[in-house]
Amino acid sequence: MPDFPPSLWLSITALGSVGVMIPLALAVAAWLAIGYPRRYALGWLGVLGAASGLVFVSKIAFLGWGLGVRGWDFTGISGHAMVATAVLPVALFVALLPARGAIRATGVLLGLAGGVAVGVSRIVLNAHSESEVIAGCALGAVVAVSFARLAWRAEAGRLSPAPVAASLAVVAITLHGVPVPTQYWITQIALELSGHERPYIRARWKAGHYDAPVRRTEAPAPRFPVA
């Protein structure tokens, strides 16, 4: 891994947070809806939503029921890696859509590289295993490349690259570092669905001796003195 200072890795990983990438994805969809046929915006949100659903289900499955692949240290697809590898290439692609094909392709490749950098940061910071990041980057790349192929021959709309690129940059810069407790929300959903009091934890699960979390029991009805 590159020998970057921890503060740089934290900054890279913050770029791939849901708090940055989802607003950026929505901004991309808005520009597509304004300047191009509506089907492109819907297609973009559809493929990204499907991939996000896979990430959500994989995390819920582990936190609530301990479903994963112990030999690969896999407890769920990395959301940071997936969303960054999906959104960054498409954001650059849409900003460069009126340009020549070679320039658009370069934008997609740069975005994919940025997504991979976010994935690497998750490994360096011990937030995810290599298998989880590889799965996230692969899924995100499928989303980005699929959409680029769908919209590759889109006729140039009434948008110029400068305002699109500027607005997307403003979204990314403004929201960079803003915390969003997605892991807490996912954990609470997993507990509600599974009925467990505590989520599964990677370290004990990986060791192979993790007991199933205790199921919640209904609190007894309060007793009132009889008059």
PyMOL commands that set and color helices and strands:
alter all, ss='L'
color gray80, all
select helices_A, chain A and resi 6-15+18-35+38-65+70-72+79-95+101-124+130-151+161-175+182-194+202-207
alter helices_A, ss='H'
color red, helices_A
deselect
rebuild
show_as cartoon
